[in-house]
Amino acid sequence: MVSSSSPGNGITGGYSGESLGIQITIATLTGITWYNAVELIALVFVTFSDYRGLYFWSLLISSAVGLIPYSLGFLLKFFNLTSATWLSVTLITIGWYCMVTGQAVVLYSRLHLVVPNQRILRRVLAMIIINVFILHVPTTVLTYGSNLAAGRHGYISGYNVMEKIQMTGFCIQEFILSALYISETIRMLRLDPDKGKRKIMYQLVTINFIIIVMDIGLLVVEYMDYYIMETMIKGVVYSVKLKLEFAVLGKLVFLVRSHIWKQESVSGPPPDLPDFVDATRVTSDLTHATPTARQRSHPFMDEDDVDIAMFEHSGPPRESGTGHSEISHALSGETQTNNPPCIERDFTESPKRLPILHIKGPACTG
């Protein structure tokens, strides 16, 4: 029998106590996790215009393949709803992988919006991959051994230690990711005096601090050996964190886009002007068009990030002749023009033998 305050014990056994409050708490926390997961899945499919990209898949997998199987596995285990121990353990393991590492990939997938340093991005990705092997894999071996092996005592003792190690390791991983967002947001906060944007930046910093506080609270519950509560609260915490990530991305894209535009408008080498232009009378940047609400964005930004952030599903309809929105073309670096390609016209065969015209530019006259 597992009580609400017993150690992990390799997640062996279910809850067979008489406390109705604990049973209601388990069912309630499971329901909250499922509700948040289903809502997030629906928002993802409604919001994304194209079902592709790292952010889309990491968010979808962590919600559908992470949160739901994870909570379902513990529900089956604690309420003894199945005699197939391997089934509940497998659901818990698959959900745990996708939920925890999936959440980290969600954070990583939008990290390039604030951290353009490719070396940092590569190191963060390496950290996530390494933690899969040094934290996920050993815990999985001990979990199956504690539930299915003949001699379980050694596996149970090892699991009780490894459970705390992996919880601490994954919390440190999320602390690092949140710290990167906080530091880069504060840097933009110092560079931009706009009060409206500063309010959004404060909200971004606050949300990342909330994520850190939730991780610390979850870690405290784990070290207090409230195993049932820790496992069920974890699903709720990760579902809330995923929803916060979903909500904050639009504001983050807005800040990064505004920050890049401002940098481009005040920096850059002087333009090369033709000889017939008086440079002393030029009062604006002639090399760039005036930014609009649907123009240039961050150079590393993926078009799916913009789709999810700007909620294009509620915007104006797209032109029937194109498969992507105007902002998608602008972000992908493609430049389009309505002018036909310039063709050199050869008049050498005409009766008057006009000279050959070689005209450079987007259009030709002849």
GIQUI-V222625 format. One record per backbone hydrogen bond with DSSP energy under -1.0 kcal/mol. CO is the residue of the C=O (numbers start at 1). NH is the residue of the N-H. If there is no record, write none. Layout:
co = {CO;CO}
nh = {NH;NH}
This chain:
co = {3;6;8;9;14;19;20;21;22;23;24;25;26;27;28;29;30;31;32;33;34;35;36;37;38;39;40;41;42;43;44;50;53;54;55;56;57;58;59;60;61;62;63;66;67;68;69;70;71;72;73;74;75;76;78;83;84;85;86;87;88;89;90;91;92;93;94;95;96;97;99;100;101;102;103;104;105;108;110;111;111;117;118;119;120;121;122;123;124;125;126;127;128;129;130;131;131;132;135;136;137;138;139;140;141;142;143;144;145;150;152;153;154;155;156;157;158;159;161;162;163;164;165;166;167;168;169;170;171;172;173;174;175;176;177;178;179;180;181;182;183;184;185;186;187;188;194;195;196;197;198;199;200;201;202;203;204;205;206;207;208;209;210;211;212;213;214;215;216;217;218;219;220;221;222;225;226;227;228;229;230;232;233;234;235;236;237;238;239;240;241;242;243;244;245;248;249;250;251;252;253;254;255;256;257;258;259;260;261;262;263;274;278;279;292;298;302;303;304;305;306;307;311;312;319;325;326;327;328;329;345;347;350}
nh = {6;227;11;12;2;23;24;25;26;27;28;29;30;31;32;33;34;35;36;37;38;39;40;41;42;43;44;45;46;47;48;52;57;58;59;60;61;62;63;64;65;67;68;70;71;72;73;74;75;76;77;78;79;81;15;85;88;89;90;91;92;93;94;95;96;97;98;99;100;101;103;104;105;106;107;108;109;111;113;114;115;121;122;123;124;125;126;127;128;129;130;131;132;133;134;135;136;137;139;140;141;142;143;144;145;146;147;148;149;152;156;157;158;159;160;161;162;163;165;166;167;168;169;170;171;172;173;174;175;176;177;178;179;180;181;182;183;184;185;186;187;188;189;190;191;192;198;199;200;201;202;203;204;205;206;207;208;209;210;211;212;213;214;215;216;217;218;219;220;221;222;223;224;226;225;227;230;231;232;233;234;236;237;238;239;240;241;242;243;244;245;246;247;248;249;252;253;254;255;256;257;258;259;260;261;262;263;264;265;266;267;277;281;282;295;301;306;307;308;309;310;312;314;315;322;329;330;331;332;334;357;350;353}
